[in-house]
Every structure is written in structure tokens, then in C-alpha cells.
């Protein structure tokens, strides 16, 4: 879990540092508690102890924060909509290339029953096109979260319990994107995508121009882990999903079937899964087991996205407190 | 206060593609690396002796181990983070490239 930068013990106590230290410790403790509750619920779903109850497709209101230092990085509405269109195929398993799933896994292809729409109401209750744009002096952003804060050259998050925040910018170090698992601080909740890996048109560049980086990162945002198990190239790591084969590390490029690791023959690694590291053209599916984790996530930490009778994107918010002022303690703990 | 060339005080990303048999090559964030889903290994030398080592994390974001650096003899910089201490022998550097003896 990426907690390393949530707790940083000051080297020595200085005036003012005690409050910061306590806040970091509290956030870390909350994160650990949140994560435990989220995984307990996912485990209950995975073992059949608990079951998904929703019958409707959930509509996820999306806000895209375009943070740009050049005109090229200021991606067009068409590029944004091309990304939304990809999400609405991939999370419904109606993507044309799902036919590329090897026959042995075709029965595992799962529909997440999620639909993504640019938000139509902003946090203050005003009409919006679901896009914020900001010129920045930062030539590129790293994974240090600066892009998520107006004060650091980025754009502040919209309330994470009601919106999926997507930041589009120039990421440095060649990074395509990164995400935050559910249970973390609301002010940094969401996904960050480099503009050349976003959507299918405009600045999107092969082999990452089919929108799959965003699909992958939203997978993390919905509590999915890499199918390689995040233990380097070891065979003991797990994604806590029973129908994704055990595999060593992540795959890259466009592998040929079968790709055998960790004695997982004859079918080998499920490199066609969105939660592998292959090129956009090679990743085409989620499994039923993965979507059970998504269901647990929607029943727990992301339950704010479930409509209470009407489309949340169309419903003015009950309160308009800015996200960054919400204490971490208010984050849903994933319990029911 | 330890002394080190100001050029070195930044986050350096491994540029495997440019490695030679005896040198590991690092570049700054703005270098046009080929895009990757996995974060490249990187480290950061900070003014005043702070050091951060970054490794791949579970949500495609690097996880940070914090420590310190100090100037060693000759071309050496001794860094400490996470599991232990190691010595970087800096063969060449400017604002755009850092080469370390393997």
C-alpha cells in the first residue's frame, strides 16, 4: 500500500511541526483502518458471504481537470469525450476488441455496469460541462500530488464522494498515469493521466492512444490491484481475485498467447486484462472476480456514487463544503 | 552543510535505455522518456542533505523512502534510505544527465 508518504516523522520537533505530525499520523491511522474495512468487505464479497444488491447501472459524474503549460497540453473537448467513450465501452464490456480475449477466458469477461458522464452540476450546484482548465507554470508534474492542488500549480479536487476527479497534465519521468486507492484522503482522490495517454484523438500517441491508461487507473480507483500481485516478479503476490491466474510480474507490449509464468500453464498470464501493463491494444477485459471487488468498493467507500433515486450528476449537492477542508475522519470506512 | 554541485539537486529518473556496460544513466523529469505504465526508479538529492529513493508502487505511483546524503571522497556521494547505505560514484553530470558507475 502506498502509505510511505502519508507518514513522515519529523527529524526533530520544531515549532508548529507537532500539529503537522499529528495530522499525518491521524491520516495514516485512518487510511489503515479504512483499508482494512475495505478489504474485509471485498473479502466478504469474494467468499460469497455478502453479495452485490444493486440492479441498476451506476452513473459516475466525472470532472476532468486539464492543467496545461502549453496550448498542446490543453486537450480539446473532443479528446476528453473520446476518453469518456472508451470508458463507457470498457466498463460495460462492449469494447469491440473484447473479441481478442483468448477462448479460455471468454467466459470470465465481466460488465462493471458503470457509465461515466461529464458532470453537469458543479460542487456549488451550478451548471457545468464537467471540465476545469488551468494554465500552469509547471512544465511537468511528478507523482507528488501537486497537480491536485491549486496552490501547487494544479487544480483542487471536487468532492471525491460525489465525483470522479480526473487530472490531465504533462507527467514527467515518462509516467502514463497514477491513481489513489479508495480510503485515502479526499483531496487527492482520483486519477492522473498524462495528456499523450488520454483519449483516442488529439495528443494521444501510440501505443497508448486507445484510452486504456484511464481504464487501468480507474480500476485502481475502484480498488483493483495489478494482476501480477505487486511483488515484483515473484509468484507469491496476489491481486485478491480468484479468477485471474497467478502470474509473476506485469506484462508489457503486446504478448502472444500463452505467456507462461509461475507454472500457470497451459493458459498462462491473463495479459489481456486491464490491470496488466500491456499496450492499449492488448488489454481488453475485466473478470467477474474483479468486478466483485468493484461491487464491494461501490457498497463501501464509494457508496456516495450510488444514486438515492435520481442521477447524482443531475442532483444539486446537499452541502458544498470544499473537499480539502474535510477531515480525513469523514471518509467512509468501507463498512456497511 | 554538505557541499554538492547544484546541478545534482533534483529528482533523477533511471534511463535504462542509455545505460552502458559500466555506467547507469539518469535523466531529469522533463527528459522525453518513452511512456510507461510503471514508474521508473528514481531518486532525489535535496538541498541540505535530504535524500528520497522512489520505487514502483501498487497504484502506478512511486513509493518514497526518505533518508539523507553526504559528500564522500572524490566522486562519491553516500546515500542512506530504507534498507541501508550505498555509495554513488558520479562519473559525469550536468543539468541534463547524470552518469553513475555501476
Interface residues (C-beta under 8 A of the other chain):
Chain A: X1 X2 X4 X5 X8 X139 X140 X142 X143 X172 X173 X174 X175 X176 X177 X178 X179 X180 X181 X194 X196 X197 X205 X208 X213 X216 X217 X220 X225 X226 X230 X250 X277
Chain B: X11 X13 X28 X29 X30 X31 X33 X34 X35 X36 X37 X38 X39 X40 X42 X57 X58 X59 X60 X61 X62 X63 X64 X65 X66
